[in-house]
C-alpha cells in the first residue's frame, strides 16, 4: 500500500490573506492615539503588568485582555473593541482559492496545519473559516508550547499527523519557517502566489 502523502499548511499569509508584519504596529498606534498615550507610555504600562504569554500557553487570552485594559485605562467596551479589531486584522480574509484547492485534495492526501499562534486563534479562525472541515490535525504553537522554526514544532506536527517527514510538503510564507521544516527532513515550499503553490502541490503528489 502506498504511503499517505501530507500537505501541511501555515495559516497567516497562506490560508489567510493578512497584512503580516504591518497590522500589529498599526493597531497599537491607533489605540495609543485613542487613549492619548505616547509609544513609550504604552509600552511602560504594559511592561508593568506582566502580560500572560498568550503565544505560549492556552487559556490565557481573557486575562491578557483584562490586563491590557487595566494598564492602558481602557473601559471594558474599549478593551472589547480593541480585541475585536485585533482578531479582524489577525485573521485577515480567507484565501478562498487555496482553501478550496485543499478541500479538493481530500482522499488524495492528508491535510494539516502548523501555525504560530496566540490563545484564541483556534476559536476565532474556526468561527470565521471552518478550517476543521478540511484540515486535521490543526497544530497551533500556543497549544504545542513551541513555535516555528524550532524543530520541536515540526516534530510535534509530524507526531500528530502520524507521518514521516519525507511524505510531507510544508507551505509557509516565511523563509525562516521553510528552512526550519527542511532542517527536519520535510519538503518545504515558500508560498509566493496561489498558482505556483498549487503547481508545487500537484508535482509533489504525483511523485
GROMACS elastic network, one bead per residue, 0.5 to 0.9 nm:
[ bonds ]
;  ai    aj funct       b0    kb
    2     5     6  0.88937   500
    3   167     6  0.75793   500
    4   108     6  0.79838   500
    4   109     6  0.61346   500
    4   110     6  0.67189   500
    4   163     6  0.79364   500
    4   167     6  0.70839   500
    4   168     6  0.89703   500
    5   108     6  0.78920   500
    5   109     6  0.51730   500
    5   110     6  0.61231   500
    5   111     6  0.88424   500
    5   163     6  0.80718   500
    5   164     6  0.89224   500
    5   166     6  0.86626   500
    5   168     6  0.59065   500
    5   169     6  0.80514   500
    5   204     6  0.86119   500
    5   205     6  0.69846   500
    6   108     6  0.89564   500
    6   109     6  0.52618   500
    6   111     6  0.57579   500
    6   112     6  0.73479   500
    6   161     6  0.84261   500
    6   163     6  0.76000   500
    6   167     6  0.61403   500
    6   169     6  0.62853   500
    6   170     6  0.84146   500
    6   205     6  0.86904   500
    7   102     6  0.85007   500
    7   109     6  0.68567   500
    7   110     6  0.62259   500
    7   111     6  0.51608   500
    7   112     6  0.63665   500
    7   113     6  0.83307   500
    7   167     6  0.86854   500
    7   168     6  0.57970   500
    7   170     6  0.60695   500
    7   171     6  0.77197   500
    7   201     6  0.76194   500
    8   110     6  0.82556   500
    8   111     6  0.61231   500
    8   113     6  0.52367   500
    8   114     6  0.66251   500
    8   135     6  0.89589   500
    8   157     6  0.88353   500
    8   168     6  0.67714   500
    8   169     6  0.59558   500
    8   171     6  0.62881   500
    8   172     6  0.89056   500
    9    14     6  0.72091   500
    9    15     6  0.73274   500
    9   111     6  0.78783   500
    9   112     6  0.62695   500
    9   114     6  0.60970   500
    9   115     6  0.77850   500
    9   169     6  0.83743   500
    9   170     6  0.58576   500
    9   171     6  0.50103   500
    9   172     6  0.65935   500
   10    13     6  0.74868   500
   10    14     6  0.58494   500
   10    15     6  0.67672   500
   10    16     6  0.88353   500
   10   112     6  0.89205   500
   10   113     6  0.58263   500
   10   114     6  0.53865   500
   10   115     6  0.51113   500
   10   116     6  0.80925   500
   10   170     6  0.77689   500
   10   171     6  0.60549   500
   10   172     6  0.51327   500
   10   173     6  0.76924   500
   11    14     6  0.52802   500
   11    16     6  0.56565   500
   11    17     6  0.87097   500
   11    91     6  0.88184   500
   11   113     6  0.70876   500
   11   114     6  0.74609   500
   11   115     6  0.57821   500
   11   116     6  0.83521   500
   11   172     6  0.80060   500
   12    15     6  0.62423   500
   12    17     6  0.65338   500
   12    18     6  0.62525   500
   12    19     6  0.89578   500
   12    20     6  0.73890   500
   12    90     6  0.77624   500
   12    91     6  0.71555   500
   12    92     6  0.80254   500
   12   115     6  0.76178   500
   12   116     6  0.85843   500
   12   172     6  0.86078   500
   12   173     6  0.82004   500
   13    16     6  0.54472   500
   13    17     6  0.52234   500
   13    18     6  0.57422   500
   13    19     6  0.79701   500
   13    20     6  0.67989   500
   13    95     6  0.86865   500
   13   172     6  0.75132   500
   13   173     6  0.58362   500
   13   174     6  0.85844   500
   13   191     6  0.82023   500
   14    17     6  0.66527   500
   14    18     6  0.87512   500
   14    95     6  0.70976   500
   14    98     6  0.79316   500
   14   171     6  0.75794   500
   14   172     6  0.64108   500
   14   173     6  0.63741   500
   14   191     6  0.67807   500
   14   192     6  0.87068   500
   14   193     6  0.87521   500
   14   194     6  0.86149   500
   15    93     6  0.87415   500
   15    94     6  0.62556   500
   15    95     6  0.51095   500
   15    96     6  0.77824   500
   15    97     6  0.89529   500
   15    98     6  0.64958   500
   15    99     6  0.62491   500
   16    91     6  0.65401   500
   16    92     6  0.60937   500
   16    93     6  0.55293   500
   16    95     6  0.50295   500
   16    96     6  0.83746   500
   16    99     6  0.88478   500
   17    20     6  0.84592   500
   17    91     6  0.77626   500
   17    92     6  0.54277   500
   17    93     6  0.52101   500
   17    94     6  0.60860   500
   17    95     6  0.57913   500
   18    21     6  0.88590   500
   18    22     6  0.88644   500
   18    23     6  0.79970   500
   18    89     6  0.69267   500
   18    90     6  0.68867   500
   18    91     6  0.67784   500
   18    93     6  0.68185   500
   18    94     6  0.89354   500
   19    22     6  0.54196   500
   19    23     6  0.56055   500
   19    24     6  0.88491   500
   19    89     6  0.75438   500
   19    90     6  0.83459   500
   19    92     6  0.74749   500
   20    23     6  0.64321   500
   20    24     6  0.82119   500
   20    90     6  0.82987   500
   21    24     6  0.66444   500
   21    25     6  0.78350   500
   22    25     6  0.59669   500
   22    26     6  0.63210   500
   22    27     6  0.86978   500
   23    26     6  0.51627   500
   23    27     6  0.59634   500
   23    28     6  0.86165   500
   23    86     6  0.83152   500
   23    89     6  0.60853   500
   23    90     6  0.74806   500
   24    27     6  0.51820   500
   24    28     6  0.62576   500
   24    29     6  0.85698   500
   24    86     6  0.78768   500
   24    89     6  0.80424   500
   24    90     6  0.83132   500
   25    28     6  0.51488   500
   25    29     6  0.59557   500
   25    30     6  0.84854   500
   26    29     6  0.51377   500
   26    30     6  0.61216   500
   26    31     6  0.87145   500
   27    30     6  0.52291   500
   27    31     6  0.64077   500
   27    32     6  0.86640   500
   27    82     6  0.81216   500
   27    85     6  0.76505   500
   27    86     6  0.70391   500
   27    89     6  0.83488   500
   28    31     6  0.52123   500
   28    32     6  0.60162   500
   28    33     6  0.86229   500
   28    39     6  0.86650   500
   28    42     6  0.87915   500
   29    32     6  0.50635   500
   29    33     6  0.62846   500
   29    34     6  0.86759   500
   29    38     6  0.88942   500
   29    39     6  0.76196   500
   30    33     6  0.53614   500
   30    34     6  0.63404   500
   30    35     6  0.88198   500
   31    35     6  0.60508   500
   31    36     6  0.83358   500
   31    37     6  0.84257   500
   31    82     6  0.75695   500
   32    35     6  0.52767   500
   32    36     6  0.59904   500
   32    37     6  0.50077   500
   32    38     6  0.63386   500
   32    39     6  0.67829   500
   32    41     6  0.87971   500
   32    42     6  0.66882   500
   32    72     6  0.87277   500
   33    36     6  0.50038   500
   33    37     6  0.61937   500
   33    38     6  0.75535   500
   34    37     6  0.78527   500
   35    38     6  0.89944   500
   35    72     6  0.74023   500
   35    73     6  0.75987   500
   35    74     6  0.74369   500
   37    40     6  0.79958   500
   37    41     6  0.57996   500
   37    42     6  0.60214   500
   37    72     6  0.83395   500
   38    41     6  0.51177   500
   38    42     6  0.61775   500
   38    43     6  0.86506   500
   39    42     6  0.51624   500
   39    43     6  0.62297   500
   39    44     6  0.85882   500
   40    43     6  0.52123   500
   40    44     6  0.60388   500
   40    45     6  0.85716   500
   41    44     6  0.51378   500
   41    45     6  0.61296   500
   41    46     6  0.86364   500
   41    72     6  0.89326   500
   42    45     6  0.53651   500
   42    46     6  0.63392   500
   42    47     6  0.86171   500
   42    71     6  0.84440   500
   42    72     6  0.68521   500
   43    46     6  0.52454   500
   43    47     6  0.59795   500
   43    48     6  0.85407   500
   44    47     6  0.50920   500
   44    48     6  0.61529   500
   45    48     6  0.51986   500
   45    49     6  0.68411   500
   45    68     6  0.86616   500
   45    71     6  0.54691   500
   45    72     6  0.65653   500
   46    49     6  0.55109   500
   46    50     6  0.68371   500
   46    51     6  0.69629   500
   46    67     6  0.79864   500
   46    68     6  0.66049   500
   46    71     6  0.59785   500
   46    72     6  0.74551   500
   47    50     6  0.56334   500
   47    51     6  0.73716   500
   48    51     6  0.84740   500
   48    71     6  0.79443   500
   49    67     6  0.66485   500
   49    68     6  0.81322   500
   49    70     6  0.87311   500
   49    71     6  0.67550   500
   50    53     6  0.89421   500
   50    67     6  0.83264   500
   51    54     6  0.82991   500
   51    63     6  0.81396   500
   51    64     6  0.57119   500
   51    65     6  0.86217   500
   51    67     6  0.66465   500
   51    68     6  0.75515   500
   52    55     6  0.87791   500
   52    56     6  0.89759   500
   52    57     6  0.82940   500
   52    60     6  0.63002   500
   52    61     6  0.80687   500
   52    63     6  0.71938   500
   52    64     6  0.56476   500
   52    67     6  0.87237   500
   53    56     6  0.54328   500
   53    57     6  0.60249   500
   53    58     6  0.87547   500
   53    60     6  0.70624   500
   53    61     6  0.87754   500
   53    64     6  0.80152   500
   53   118     6  0.84868   500
   53   119     6  0.87697   500
   53   142     6  0.87298   500
   54    57     6  0.54826   500
   54    58     6  0.67288   500
   54    59     6  0.79225   500
   54    60     6  0.54982   500
   54    61     6  0.60405   500
   54    64     6  0.71493   500
   54   117     6  0.84206   500
   54   118     6  0.51267   500
   54   119     6  0.51051   500
   54   120     6  0.85295   500
   54   142     6  0.68903   500
   55    58     6  0.80993   500
   55    60     6  0.89934   500
   55   116     6  0.78789   500
   55   117     6  0.59106   500
   55   119     6  0.63434   500
   55   141     6  0.72143   500
   55   143     6  0.85712   500
   55   145     6  0.82124   500
   55   146     6  0.89712   500
   55   147     6  0.86303   500
   56   117     6  0.83254   500
   56   118     6  0.71739   500
   56   119     6  0.79262   500
   56   141     6  0.68584   500
   56   143     6  0.69069   500
   56   144     6  0.77845   500
   56   145     6  0.50771   500
   56   146     6  0.68962   500
   56   147     6  0.82112   500
   57    60     6  0.64235   500
   57   118     6  0.80191   500
   57   119     6  0.68605   500
   57   141     6  0.87647   500
   57   142     6  0.51509   500
   57   143     6  0.61816   500
   57   144     6  0.83364   500
   57   145     6  0.64696   500
   58    61     6  0.76332   500
   58   118     6  0.79520   500
   58   119     6  0.52350   500
   58   120     6  0.78537   500
   58   142     6  0.60727   500
   58   143     6  0.57240   500
   58   145     6  0.88082   500
   59    62     6  0.75040   500
   59    63     6  0.84679   500
   59   119     6  0.65384   500
   59   120     6  0.80403   500
   60    63     6  0.56189   500
   60    64     6  0.60748   500
   60    65     6  0.88770   500
   60   119     6  0.63814   500
   60   120     6  0.85610   500
   61    65     6  0.63244   500
   61    66     6  0.86130   500
   61   118     6  0.80755   500
   61   119     6  0.55216   500
   61   120     6  0.63825   500
   62    65     6  0.54224   500
   62    66     6  0.62113   500
   62    67     6  0.87538   500
   63    67     6  0.61860   500
   63    68     6  0.85876   500
   64    67     6  0.53803   500
   64    68     6  0.62795   500
   64    69     6  0.87854   500
   65    69     6  0.61094   500
   65    70     6  0.84712   500
   65    79     6  0.69278   500
   65    80     6  0.82404   500
   65    83     6  0.73819   500
   66    69     6  0.53197   500
   66    70     6  0.61911   500
   66    71     6  0.86199   500
   66    76     6  0.83652   500
   66    79     6  0.78042   500
   67    71     6  0.59163   500
   67    72     6  0.84694   500
   68    71     6  0.52496   500
   68    72     6  0.61338   500
   68    73     6  0.83708   500
   68    74     6  0.80540   500
   68    79     6  0.75932   500
   69    72     6  0.54260   500
   69    73     6  0.58404   500
   69    75     6  0.67024   500
   69    76     6  0.70691   500
   69    78     6  0.78492   500
   69    79     6  0.54055   500
   69    80     6  0.88740   500
   70    73     6  0.54043   500
   70    74     6  0.65404   500
   70    75     6  0.81372   500
   70    79     6  0.89702   500
   71    74     6  0.78915   500
   74    77     6  0.77923   500
   74    78     6  0.55058   500
   74    79     6  0.58345   500
   75    78     6  0.50720   500
   75    79     6  0.61296   500
   75    80     6  0.85438   500
   76    79     6  0.50855   500
   76    80     6  0.61330   500
   76    81     6  0.85707   500
   77    80     6  0.51064   500
   77    81     6  0.61701   500
   77    82     6  0.87304   500
   78    82     6  0.62115   500
   78    83     6  0.85561   500
   79    82     6  0.51707   500
   79    83     6  0.61525   500
   79    84     6  0.86015   500
   80    83     6  0.50564   500
   80    84     6  0.61403   500
   80    85     6  0.86254   500
   81    84     6  0.50829   500
   81    85     6  0.61811   500
   81    86     6  0.85323   500
   82    85     6  0.50437   500
   82    86     6  0.60464   500
   82    87     6  0.87176   500
   83    87     6  0.63638   500
   83    88     6  0.86991   500
   84    87     6  0.52804   500
   84    88     6  0.62374   500
   84    89     6  0.87258   500
   85    88     6  0.50938   500
   85    89     6  0.62578   500
   85    90     6  0.84590   500
   86    89     6  0.52932   500
   86    90     6  0.59096   500
   86    91     6  0.85226   500
   87    91     6  0.58436   500
   87    92     6  0.81214   500
   87   121     6  0.82749   500
   87   124     6  0.73381   500
   87   125     6  0.89778   500
   88    91     6  0.54879   500
   88    92     6  0.59056   500
   88    93     6  0.84709   500
   89    92     6  0.51057   500
   89    93     6  0.87027   500
   90   121     6  0.87267   500
   91    94     6  0.79245   500
   91   121     6  0.83907   500
   91   124     6  0.78603   500
   91   125     6  0.66662   500
   91   128     6  0.83675   500
   93    96     6  0.84871   500
   93   129     6  0.88822   500
   94    97     6  0.86228   500
   94    98     6  0.88102   500
   94    99     6  0.76004   500
   94   128     6  0.86395   500
   94   129     6  0.69146   500
   95    98     6  0.56794   500
   95    99     6  0.60605   500
   95   100     6  0.86256   500
   95   194     6  0.88296   500
   96   100     6  0.59203   500
   96   101     6  0.83511   500
   97   100     6  0.53685   500
   97   101     6  0.61433   500
   97   102     6  0.86595   500
   97   194     6  0.73549   500
   98   102     6  0.61378   500
   98   103     6  0.86089   500
   98   194     6  0.63524   500
   98   195     6  0.89546   500
   98   197     6  0.85213   500
   98   198     6  0.75413   500
   99   102     6  0.51283   500
   99   103     6  0.63010   500
   99   104     6  0.87704   500
   99   131     6  0.86369   500
   99   134     6  0.82831   500
  100   104     6  0.62275   500
  100   105     6  0.88611   500
  101   104     6  0.50483   500
  101   105     6  0.66885   500
  101   198     6  0.76197   500
  102   105     6  0.52722   500
  102   106     6  0.72596   500
  102   111     6  0.73217   500
  102   134     6  0.72862   500
  102   135     6  0.85549   500
  103   106     6  0.57234   500
  103   111     6  0.85840   500
  103   133     6  0.84892   500
  103   134     6  0.57126   500
  103   135     6  0.84976   500
  104   107     6  0.84861   500
  104   108     6  0.86175   500
  105   108     6  0.52998   500
  105   109     6  0.60330   500
  105   110     6  0.81705   500
  105   111     6  0.79924   500
  106   109     6  0.61253   500
  106   110     6  0.71580   500
  106   111     6  0.74935   500
  106   134     6  0.76620   500
  107   110     6  0.75209   500
  108   205     6  0.81175   500
  109   205     6  0.77617   500
  110   135     6  0.80470   500
  110   136     6  0.78524   500
  110   161     6  0.81822   500
  110   168     6  0.88947   500
  111   134     6  0.70008   500
  111   135     6  0.50290   500
  111   136     6  0.61946   500
  111   137     6  0.77041   500
  111   161     6  0.89544   500
  112   134     6  0.81902   500
  112   136     6  0.50365   500
  112   137     6  0.51516   500
  112   138     6  0.57180   500
  112   139     6  0.77364   500
  112   157     6  0.84798   500
  112   161     6  0.75220   500
  113   135     6  0.65405   500
  113   136     6  0.73334   500
  113   137     6  0.64886   500
  113   139     6  0.56615   500
  113   140     6  0.79339   500
  113   157     6  0.82028   500
  113   170     6  0.89332   500
  114   137     6  0.85329   500
  114   138     6  0.63274   500
  114   140     6  0.60520   500
  114   141     6  0.75049   500
  114   148     6  0.84661   500
  114   153     6  0.80518   500
  114   154     6  0.76933   500
  114   157     6  0.67391   500
  114   170     6  0.86686   500
  115   138     6  0.80503   500
  115   139     6  0.63384   500
  115   140     6  0.51512   500
  115   141     6  0.61254   500
  115   147     6  0.79019   500
  115   148     6  0.77697   500
  116   139     6  0.86408   500
  116   140     6  0.59920   500
  116   142     6  0.71896   500
  116   146     6  0.85108   500
  116   147     6  0.56159   500
  116   148     6  0.64677   500
  117   120     6  0.85454   500
  117   121     6  0.63903   500
  117   122     6  0.86360   500
  117   140     6  0.57630   500
  117   141     6  0.55040   500
  117   142     6  0.57410   500
  117   143     6  0.85344   500
  117   147     6  0.81664   500
  118   121     6  0.58402   500
  118   122     6  0.87148   500
  118   140     6  0.80173   500
  118   141     6  0.75991   500
  118   142     6  0.56244   500
  118   143     6  0.86203   500
  119   122     6  0.75636   500
  119   123     6  0.88224   500
  119   140     6  0.88905   500
  119   142     6  0.62514   500
  119   143     6  0.78854   500
  120   123     6  0.55070   500
  120   124     6  0.61745   500
  120   125     6  0.85464   500
  121   124     6  0.51386   500
  121   125     6  0.58039   500
  121   126     6  0.81249   500
  121   140     6  0.81128   500
  122   125     6  0.55043   500
  122   126     6  0.59317   500
  122   127     6  0.84214   500
  122   138     6  0.84798   500
  122   140     6  0.76083   500
  123   126     6  0.52651   500
  123   127     6  0.60094   500
  123   128     6  0.86162   500
  124   127     6  0.51763   500
  124   128     6  0.62268   500
  124   129     6  0.84955   500
  125   128     6  0.51563   500
  125   129     6  0.57129   500
  125   130     6  0.69636   500
  125   131     6  0.70538   500
  126   129     6  0.53347   500
  126   131     6  0.55446   500
  126   132     6  0.68127   500
  127   130     6  0.60797   500
  127   131     6  0.86984   500
  128   131     6  0.85773   500
  129   132     6  0.86655   500
  130   133     6  0.57597   500
  130   134     6  0.78978   500
  131   134     6  0.57223   500
  131   135     6  0.60193   500
  131   136     6  0.87399   500
  131   138     6  0.82059   500
  132   135     6  0.51005   500
  132   136     6  0.64170   500
  132   137     6  0.80859   500
  132   138     6  0.73656   500
  133   136     6  0.82632   500
  135   138     6  0.62488   500
  136   139     6  0.85545   500
  136   161     6  0.78446   500
  137   157     6  0.79320   500
  137   160     6  0.66691   500
  137   161     6  0.64509   500
  138   157     6  0.84974   500
  139   142     6  0.89162   500
  139   143     6  0.75128   500
  139   144     6  0.72092   500
  139   153     6  0.87623   500
  139   156     6  0.83144   500
  139   157     6  0.62978   500
  139   160     6  0.82497   500
  140   143     6  0.54440   500
  140   144     6  0.62791   500
  140   145     6  0.86327   500
  140   146     6  0.88766   500
  140   147     6  0.82830   500
  141   145     6  0.57820   500
  141   146     6  0.53614   500
  141   148     6  0.76267   500
  141   153     6  0.71008   500
  142   145     6  0.52086   500
  142   146     6  0.68531   500
  142   147     6  0.75099   500
  143   146     6  0.80028   500
  144   147     6  0.77090   500
  144   153     6  0.71559   500
  144   156     6  0.73718   500
  144   157     6  0.88639   500
  145   153     6  0.82879   500
  146   149     6  0.89196   500
  146   150     6  0.69232   500
  146   151     6  0.89076   500
  146   152     6  0.67203   500
  146   153     6  0.55115   500
  146   156     6  0.89428   500
  147   150     6  0.59045   500
  147   151     6  0.86133   500
  147   152     6  0.79290   500
  147   153     6  0.55256   500
  147   154     6  0.86381   500
  148   151     6  0.72158   500
  148   152     6  0.81708   500
  148   153     6  0.57449   500
  148   154     6  0.72818   500
  148   176     6  0.82349   500
  148   177     6  0.57519   500
  148   180     6  0.69759   500
  148   181     6  0.83783   500
  149   152     6  0.84069   500
  149   153     6  0.71611   500
  149   154     6  0.79562   500
  149   176     6  0.64002   500
  149   178     6  0.78963   500
  149   179     6  0.75787   500
  149   181     6  0.72341   500
  150   153     6  0.56572   500
  150   154     6  0.73929   500
  150   177     6  0.85525   500
  150   180     6  0.66508   500
  150   181     6  0.88103   500
  151   154     6  0.54971   500
  151   155     6  0.62526   500
  151   156     6  0.86608   500
  151   180     6  0.63761   500
  151   181     6  0.73044   500
  151   183     6  0.76027   500
  151   184     6  0.65695   500
  152   156     6  0.59525   500
  152   157     6  0.85600   500
  153   156     6  0.52225   500
  153   157     6  0.63974   500
  153   158     6  0.87843   500
  154   157     6  0.50668   500
  154   158     6  0.61844   500
  154   159     6  0.86178   500
  154   165     6  0.89894   500
  154   180     6  0.80201   500
  154   181     6  0.64584   500
  154   184     6  0.75563   500
  154   186     6  0.85830   500
  155   158     6  0.50326   500
  155   159     6  0.61705   500
  155   160     6  0.86766   500
  155   165     6  0.85626   500
  155   184     6  0.77830   500
  156   159     6  0.51150   500
  156   160     6  0.62971   500
  156   161     6  0.86043   500
  157   160     6  0.51280   500
  157   161     6  0.60714   500
  157   162     6  0.84352   500
  157   163     6  0.86926   500
  158   162     6  0.58535   500
  158   163     6  0.53033   500
  158   164     6  0.67815   500
  158   165     6  0.68732   500
  158   168     6  0.85792   500
  159   162     6  0.50110   500
  159   163     6  0.66853   500
  159   164     6  0.85920   500
  160   163     6  0.79529   500
  161   164     6  0.87433   500
  163   166     6  0.83446   500
  163   167     6  0.67673   500
  163   168     6  0.73427   500
  164   167     6  0.55150   500
  164   168     6  0.70607   500
  164   185     6  0.89349   500
  164   186     6  0.84059   500
  165   168     6  0.54396   500
  165   169     6  0.83861   500
  165   181     6  0.89124   500
  165   184     6  0.72184   500
  165   185     6  0.54862   500
  165   187     6  0.75510   500
  166   169     6  0.81551   500
  166   185     6  0.62306   500
  166   186     6  0.56308   500
  166   187     6  0.67218   500
  167   186     6  0.75091   500
  167   187     6  0.78603   500
  168   185     6  0.89313   500
  168   186     6  0.57453   500
  168   187     6  0.60115   500
  168   188     6  0.82190   500
  168   204     6  0.89394   500
  169   186     6  0.63371   500
  169   188     6  0.54961   500
  169   189     6  0.72444   500
  169   201     6  0.75958   500
  169   204     6  0.73611   500
  170   178     6  0.73482   500
  170   181     6  0.70459   500
  170   182     6  0.87195   500
  170   186     6  0.68101   500
  170   187     6  0.61180   500
  170   189     6  0.61216   500
  170   190     6  0.86262   500
  171   177     6  0.89123   500
  171   178     6  0.71726   500
  171   187     6  0.88028   500
  171   188     6  0.59866   500
  171   190     6  0.60472   500
  171   191     6  0.61032   500
  171   197     6  0.79620   500
  172   175     6  0.74711   500
  172   177     6  0.65801   500
  172   178     6  0.61015   500
  172   188     6  0.79119   500
  172   189     6  0.65716   500
  172   190     6  0.54082   500
  172   191     6  0.55305   500
  172   192     6  0.89462   500
  173   177     6  0.79210   500
  173   178     6  0.78625   500
  173   189     6  0.83355   500
  173   190     6  0.53590   500
  173   192     6  0.67522   500
  174   177     6  0.54761   500
  174   178     6  0.64388   500
  174   179     6  0.87864   500
  174   190     6  0.66683   500
  174   191     6  0.78989   500
  175   179     6  0.60273   500
  175   180     6  0.84885   500
  175   189     6  0.86798   500
  175   190     6  0.62513   500
  176   179     6  0.51172   500
  176   180     6  0.61896   500
  176   181     6  0.87994   500
  177   181     6  0.63617   500
  177   182     6  0.87060   500
  177   188     6  0.88835   500
  177   190     6  0.87482   500
  178   181     6  0.52511   500
  178   182     6  0.63049   500
  178   183     6  0.87080   500
  178   187     6  0.87237   500
  178   188     6  0.54644   500
  178   189     6  0.63078   500
  178   190     6  0.62323   500
  179   182     6  0.50492   500
  179   183     6  0.61437   500
  179   188     6  0.74787   500
  180   183     6  0.51564   500
  180   184     6  0.69442   500
  180   186     6  0.88445   500
  180   188     6  0.88542   500
  181   184     6  0.55524   500
  181   185     6  0.67193   500
  181   186     6  0.53083   500
  181   187     6  0.72205   500
  181   188     6  0.61850   500
  182   185     6  0.50663   500
  182   187     6  0.59551   500
  182   188     6  0.57834   500
  183   186     6  0.73235   500
  185   188     6  0.88105   500
  187   204     6  0.89069   500
  189   197     6  0.76911   500
  189   200     6  0.79539   500
  190   197     6  0.82223   500
  191   194     6  0.75863   500
  191   196     6  0.77550   500
  191   197     6  0.60638   500
  192   195     6  0.87614   500
  192   196     6  0.71644   500
  192   197     6  0.73268   500
  193   196     6  0.57160   500
  193   197     6  0.63080   500
  193   198     6  0.87211   500
  194   197     6  0.51066   500
  194   198     6  0.59451   500
  194   199     6  0.84396   500
  195   198     6  0.52766   500
  195   199     6  0.61629   500
  195   200     6  0.86447   500
  196   199     6  0.51283   500
  196   200     6  0.61897   500
  196   201     6  0.86995   500
  197   200     6  0.50666   500
  197   201     6  0.62109   500
  197   202     6  0.86491   500
  198   201     6  0.50846   500
  198   202     6  0.62235   500
  198   203     6  0.87318   500
  199   202     6  0.51063   500
  199   203     6  0.63189   500
  199   204     6  0.87045   500
  200   203     6  0.51300   500
  200   204     6  0.61638   500
  200   205     6  0.86925   500
  201   204     6  0.50989   500
  201   205     6  0.62325   500
  201   206     6  0.86123   500
  202   205     6  0.53114   500
  202   206     6  0.62134   500
  202   207     6  0.88101   500
  203   206     6  0.51441   500
  203   207     6  0.63103   500
  204   207     6  0.54120   500
